[in-house]
Amino acid sequence: MTFLIIHKVLEEYFKDTRETKNITKIFDDIFNQETRGMVTGFEELKIKNEMLKTLLTFESMERKSDLSTLKPSMFETKFGNGEHLEISDGKKGHIEISGKIDRVDISEVNGEKVGIIIDYKYGQTEFKLTELEEGLDLQLPIYILALRDVFKIVPIAAEFYALKTSEKTGIYNRELIDKLKLNIKPAKKSLSVNNKEFNKRIKDAENHILQFSKEIRNGRIELAPANIDRCGEGNCDFANVCRIDKWRLR
């Protein structure tokens, strides 16, 4: 419920950038609408105040950002309703993927649209290179592929935006950013590479997706957790249906 409200507020806030918006009023309206009929006590009011504080911090950071050439243009944009993202190996292997992108900031340069993908995170989520390389987190590469192949917009970056900390981490095409003279400074822990390496990383992600889908279709689902320390009650949401006994694996 919390993140649903946050998403709706941000979508409404950016819906028409020509208007001056009051994010507090937008939040109050949406919060009241989504919680109508619910009993709100001390805990609920505490959560409400925390959400508003997060949104006000976000608004302040957005106003300070210097990305005048890029405009928030796509919000909660779905792909898959009639036009899926299709990943293929050029032979028999292929998979169709559907999803939804939180936000894309777009600019037009020399008649070509370029865009930055932004995925909002309410918690402490950040980009981790090792998870990309091992195929454990393919969310940003999938969004990059969707922007490029479905919406025909050149992706120059894809980032996680941690709303509580205002930190942005992700994948950046440094060569293209410099060429277009965009004022984008990737944060620490981000992947900032030239055009060749950027495309290679996305291709590697495609290969991971094809390999995983092939193994699932063949019924090959091994008991091989990527990190045994994350197994078990309190660490994993699926612990109650998991067949792993981590004490025997140590």
C-alpha positions in Angstrom: 0.0 0.0 0.0 2.8 2.5 1.0 4.7 2.2 -2.3 1.5 2.1 -4.4 0.6 5.5 -2.9 4.1 6.8 -3.5 3.9 5.7 -7.2 0.6 7.3 -7.7 1.7 10.6 -6.2 4.8 10.8 -8.4 2.9 9.9 -11.5 0.4 12.7 -10.8 3.2 15.1 -9.9 4.9 14.7 -13.2 1.8 14.3 -15.4 2.0 17.8 -16.7 5.3 19.5 -16.1 4.0 22.8 -17.4 1.9 23.2 -14.2 3.3 24.1 -10.8 2.3 21.2 -8.6 1.9 21.0 -4.8 3.2 17.6 -3.9 1.7 17.8 -0.4 -1.8 18.3 -1.7 -1.4 15.6 -4.3 -0.2 13.2 -1.5 -3.1 14.1 0.8 -5.7 13.6 -1.9 -4.3 10.2 -3.0 -3.7 9.0 0.6 -7.3 9.8 1.6 -8.5 8.1 -1.6 -6.5 4.9 -1.1 -7.2 4.7 2.7 -10.9 5.6 2.5 -12.9 3.4 5.0 -9.7 2.3 6.9 -9.2 3.0 10.5 -6.1 5.2 10.9 -4.3 5.2 14.3 -1.0 6.3 15.6 1.1 3.9 13.5 -0.8 4.8 10.3 -0.2 8.5 10.9 3.4 7.8 11.6 3.8 6.0 8.2 1.9 8.8 6.5 4.2 11.5 7.9 7.3 9.4 6.9 5.9 9.1 3.3 5.3 12.8 3.1 8.7 13.6 4.4 10.2 11.3 1.7 8.2 13.0 -1.0 9.2 16.5 0.1 12.9 15.4 0.1 12.4 14.0 -3.4 10.7 17.2 -4.6 13.6 19.3 -3.2 16.2 17.1 -5.0 14.3 17.2 -8.3 14.3 21.0 -8.2 18.0 21.1 -7.6 18.9 18.7 -10.4 20.2 20.2 -13.6 18.8 18.1 -16.4 17.1 20.8 -18.4 17.5 18.9 -21.6 15.8 15.8 -20.3 12.1 15.9 -19.4 10.0 13.4 -17.4 7.9 12.0 -20.2 6.8 8.4 -19.5 5.2 7.2 -16.3 4.1 3.7 -15.2 4.5 2.7 -18.8 3.6 -0.9 -19.6 5.1 -3.1 -22.2 3.5 -6.4 -23.0 0.0 -5.4 -23.9 0.1 -6.4 -27.5 3.8 -5.6 -27.9 6.0 -7.7 -25.8 9.7 -7.4 -25.4 11.0 -10.4 -27.3 14.4 -11.8 -26.6 15.7 -14.4 -29.1 18.9 -16.3 -29.8 18.1 -16.2 -33.6 17.2 -19.8 -33.7 14.4 -21.6 -31.8 15.0 -20.1 -28.4 13.0 -17.0 -27.5 11.0 -15.5 -24.6 8.4 -12.7 -24.4 8.6 -10.4 -21.4 6.1 -7.9 -20.1 6.6 -5.3 -17.4 6.2 -1.7 -16.3 8.7 1.1 -16.2 8.3 3.7 -13.4 9.6 6.7 -15.3 11.6 7.7 -18.4 13.2 11.2 -18.9 13.5 11.9 -22.6 15.3 14.4 -24.8 15.5 14.7 -28.6 18.9 15.1 -30.1 19.5 15.4 -33.8 16.0 14.0 -34.5 16.6 11.0 -32.3 15.0 10.4 -28.9 17.2 9.4 -26.0 16.1 8.4 -22.5 17.1 7.7 -18.9 15.1 5.0 -17.1 14.3 5.7 -13.4 13.0 2.9 -11.2 11.8 4.2 -7.8 12.8 2.2 -4.7 11.3 3.1 -1.3 13.9 1.1 0.6 17.7 1.0 0.4 18.0 -0.9 -2.9 21.1 -0.1 -5.0 22.7 -1.4 -8.1 25.2 -4.2 -7.6 27.6 -5.1 -10.4 28.1 -8.7 -9.2 24.4 -9.4 -9.3 24.2 -8.1 -12.9 27.2 -10.2 -13.9 25.7 -13.4 -12.3 22.3 -12.7 -13.7 20.7 -12.3 -10.3 19.3 -8.9 -11.0 18.2 -8.2 -14.5 15.6 -5.6 -13.9 17.5 -2.6 -15.3 18.8 -4.5 -18.4 15.2 -5.6 -19.2 14.0 -2.0 -19.0 16.9 -0.9 -21.2 15.9 -3.5 -23.8 12.3 -2.5 -23.6 13.1 1.2 -24.1 15.3 0.4 -27.1 13.3 -2.4 -28.8 9.7 -1.7 -27.9 9.6 2.1 -27.5 12.4 2.8 -30.0 14.2 5.2 -27.7 18.0 5.1 -27.3 18.8 4.3 -23.6 21.6 6.3 -22.2 21.2 5.1 -18.6 19.0 3.1 -16.2 19.0 3.8 -12.5 17.5 2.8 -9.2 16.3 5.9 -7.3 16.3 5.2 -3.5 13.6 7.7 -2.4 14.5 7.7 1.3 18.2 8.6 0.7 17.9 10.3 -2.7 20.7 8.1 -4.0 20.8 7.0 -7.6 22.8 4.0 -8.8 22.7 2.1 -12.0 24.0 1.5 -15.5 25.3 4.5 -17.5 26.6 4.8 -21.1 29.3 7.3 -20.3 30.4 7.7 -23.9 26.9 8.7 -25.0 26.3 10.9 -22.0 29.6 12.8 -22.8 28.8 13.0 -26.5 25.4 14.6 -25.8 26.9 16.8 -23.1 24.4 15.8 -20.4 25.1 16.8 -16.8 24.8 13.3 -15.4 27.2 12.1 -12.7 26.9 8.4 -11.8 27.1 7.7 -8.1 29.5 5.3 -6.6 28.8 1.6 -7.1 27.3 2.4 -10.5 28.5 0.9 -13.8 29.7 3.8 -16.0 31.2 2.5 -19.3 31.7 3.3 -22.9 29.2 2.4 -25.6 30.8 -0.9 -26.6 30.9 -2.2 -23.0 27.4 -0.9 -22.3 26.0 -2.9 -25.2 28.0 -5.9 -24.2 26.6 -5.9 -20.6 23.1 -5.7 -22.0 23.8 -8.6 -24.4 25.2 -10.7 -21.5 21.9 -10.0 -19.7 20.0 -11.3 -22.7 22.0 -14.5 -22.7 21.3 -15.0 -19.0 17.5 -14.6 -19.6 17.6 -17.1 -22.5 19.6 -19.6 -20.4 17.3 -19.3 -17.4 14.2 -19.6 -19.5 15.6 -22.7 -21.3 16.4 -24.4 -17.9 13.0 -23.6 -16.5 11.3 -25.1 -19.6 13.4 -28.2 -19.4 12.4 -28.6 -15.7 16.0 -28.0 -14.6 15.6 -26.2 -11.3 18.5 -27.0 -9.0 18.7 -26.5 -5.3 21.6 -24.0 -5.7 21.1 -20.8 -3.7 23.3 -17.9 -4.8 23.9 -16.9 -1.2 23.3 -19.5 1.5 23.3 -16.8 4.2 20.1 -15.4 2.8 18.3 -18.7 3.2 15.9 -19.4 6.0 13.1 -17.9 8.0 13.5 -14.1 8.4 15.9 -13.8 5.4 13.8 -15.1 2.5 10.2 -14.5 1.7 9.9 -18.0 0.3 11.5 -19.9 3.2 8.2 -21.7 4.1 8.1 -23.4 0.7 11.8 -23.9 0.1 13.5 -27.3 0.1 16.9 -26.0 1.2 18.3 -27.1 4.5 21.2 -24.6 4.8 22.7 -26.4 7.8 23.3 -29.5 5.7 24.9 -27.5 2.9 27.5 -25.8 5.1 
